[in-house]
Amino acid sequence: MTSKTVHVSCEQLLLDYAAGTLDEAHSLVVAAYLTLSPSGRRYVDECEALGGALIEHLCTPVAISAECRSALLAKISCNNGADTEGRAPCCNETSFSCNAPLPAPLARLMPPGMSKKPRW
């Protein structure tokens, strides 16, 4: 049995995360990292902004129905601090202390009530 180790730079992982091309396990690890890294979040924000600008300038807009637009906006809109049940936590929900609960992306995977017991 042979195994090949692949080394990927942190910047490449963050770029892949911003592009949405990481698998679920890697996305979870990166999201947990981003809860602890302001510089990492800034880099991801810049990558997402660049990706958005590229899409805006390189893609031709397509007309969609009002119903389609409403459904799309409903899926991507946040509820601005209202009940977050059922909503994946944002990577910007920070926890910097070793006594803090688990980073939000990990805590959401824990059984109900367990996310406050383990400490990061």
C-alpha positions as CSV (number, residue, x, y, z in Angstrom):
1,M,0.0,0.0,0.0
2,T,1.4,3.4,-0.9
3,S,0.2,6.7,0.1
4,K,1.0,10.1,-1.4
5,T,1.2,13.1,0.9
6,V,0.0,16.2,-0.8
7,H,1.1,19.5,0.7
8,V,-1.3,22.4,0.1
9,S,-0.5,26.0,1.2
10,C,-2.8,27.7,3.7
11,E,-3.5,30.3,1.1
12,Q,-4.6,27.7,-1.4
13,L,-6.9,26.1,1.2
14,L,-8.5,29.5,2.0
15,L,-8.9,30.2,-1.7
16,D,-10.6,26.8,-2.3
17,Y,-12.8,27.5,0.7
18,A,-13.8,30.9,-0.6
19,A,-14.5,29.3,-4.0
20,G,-16.6,26.6,-2.4
21,T,-14.5,23.8,-3.9
22,L,-13.5,22.0,-0.7
23,D,-15.2,18.8,0.4
24,E,-17.3,19.0,3.6
25,A,-14.5,17.8,6.0
26,H,-11.9,20.3,4.8
27,S,-14.5,23.1,4.8
28,L,-15.3,22.3,8.4
29,V,-11.6,22.4,9.4
30,V,-11.1,25.7,7.5
31,A,-14.3,27.2,9.0
32,A,-13.1,26.3,12.5
33,Y,-9.7,27.9,11.8
34,L,-11.4,31.0,10.5
35,T,-13.3,31.5,13.8
36,L,-9.8,31.9,15.4
37,S,-8.0,33.9,12.6
38,P,-8.9,37.5,11.8
39,S,-6.2,37.5,9.1
40,G,-7.6,34.3,7.6
41,R,-11.1,35.8,7.5
42,R,-9.8,38.9,5.8
43,Y,-8.0,36.8,3.2
44,V,-11.2,34.8,2.5
45,D,-13.2,38.0,2.3
46,E,-10.8,39.4,-0.3
47,C,-10.9,36.1,-2.3
48,E,-14.7,36.2,-2.2
49,A,-14.8,39.8,-3.3
50,L,-12.4,39.0,-6.2
51,G,-14.5,36.0,-7.2
52,G,-17.6,38.2,-7.2
53,A,-15.9,40.9,-9.3
54,L,-14.8,38.3,-11.8
55,I,-18.3,36.8,-12.1
56,E,-19.7,40.3,-12.5
57,H,-17.3,41.3,-15.2
58,L,-16.9,38.0,-17.1
59,C,-20.4,36.6,-17.0
60,T,-23.4,37.7,-19.0
61,P,-26.5,38.4,-16.9
62,V,-29.5,36.1,-17.4
63,A,-33.0,37.2,-16.8
64,I,-34.9,35.2,-14.2
65,S,-38.5,35.3,-13.0
66,A,-39.6,37.3,-9.9
67,E,-40.5,34.0,-8.2
68,C,-37.0,32.5,-8.9
69,R,-35.3,35.7,-7.6
70,S,-37.4,35.7,-4.4
71,A,-36.7,32.0,-3.8
72,L,-33.0,32.5,-4.3
73,L,-32.8,35.6,-2.0
74,A,-34.7,33.7,0.7
75,K,-32.1,30.9,0.5
76,I,-29.1,33.1,0.8
77,S,-30.4,35.8,3.2
78,C,-29.4,35.9,6.9
79,N,-31.8,36.5,9.7
80,N,-29.5,39.1,11.3
81,G,-29.3,37.7,14.8
82,A,-32.7,36.2,15.0
83,D,-33.1,32.6,16.0
84,T,-30.2,30.7,14.4
85,E,-31.7,27.2,14.8
86,G,-31.2,25.3,11.6
87,R,-28.8,27.9,10.1
88,A,-25.1,27.0,9.7
89,P,-23.0,29.3,11.9
90,C,-20.9,31.8,10.1
91,C,-17.1,31.4,10.3
92,N,-17.0,35.0,11.7
93,E,-18.5,33.8,15.0
94,T,-15.2,33.9,16.9
95,S,-13.9,32.2,20.0
96,F,-10.4,33.1,20.9
97,S,-10.1,31.7,24.5
98,C,-9.1,28.1,25.2
99,N,-12.0,28.1,27.8
100,A,-14.5,29.2,25.1
101,P,-17.0,26.7,23.7
102,L,-16.1,25.0,20.5
103,P,-15.9,27.1,17.3
104,A,-19.3,27.5,15.9
105,P,-18.8,25.4,12.8
106,L,-17.8,22.4,15.1
107,A,-20.4,23.2,17.7
108,R,-23.3,22.9,15.2
109,L,-22.3,19.2,14.7
110,M,-22.6,18.3,18.3
111,P,-25.7,16.7,19.8
112,P,-28.1,19.2,21.5
113,G,-26.6,20.6,24.7
114,M,-23.1,19.1,24.1
115,S,-21.6,22.1,22.3
116,K,-21.1,24.0,25.6
117,K,-19.4,21.1,27.5
118,P,-16.2,20.4,25.5
119,R,-13.7,23.2,25.5
120,W,-11.6,24.1,22.6
